[in-house]
Structures are given as C-alpha cells and as structure tokens.
Amino acid sequence: MSEDPSRRRLAYILDTIRLIQDQARSGREAVLDNPTERDALLWRLYTVADAAHQLPDDLKARHREIRWDRVRGFRNIAAHG
C-alpha cells in the first residue's frame, strides 16, 4: 500500500520548515547577501507553499487558523512574480 499523498506533503512541509529555520540561524543579512543562500531559501519557501496548495480542501477546512489564501498568494507571487 502506498503512503497517503497528504501525509507525504505534510512531512515534506515540516522537514522543509526545519531546513528554513536552520538556514535562518545565520541571520537575515547572511542569507540575503549571499545569492546562493537567498535562492535556496526562496526555493524552499516556494516548494512549501506549493505543497500546501496541493493539500485537500477538507484538510484545509479543519485548520482554518492557517491563512491558506495567503499561502497560495505567496506561491503565485514566487512562481509568477
């Protein structure tokens, strides 16, 4: 039996948030002043937003405290802006 795609996405989101937190420990300027670090951080944020966007509506409905519209908005800006 294959793993539930929603669980896989949620695990990915949590793992990626941990990576972002680790990267952010070096400080804002260190990340923003280094193009490689900045690009990596932006890519991680984009993939988290994309994974969240793909979660089922019923799961999102159970977690109304999360501003899903803003997550989607960020994803669209990162992808198209």
HELIX and SHEET records of a PDB file:
HELIX    1   1 PRO A    5  ALA A   24  1                                  20    
HELIX    2   2 ARG A   28  LEU A   32  1                                   5    
HELIX    3   3 PRO A   35  HIS A   53  1                                  19    
HELIX    4   4 ASP A   57  ARG A   62  1                                   6    
HELIX    5   5 TRP A   68  HIS A   80  1                                  13    
END                                                                             
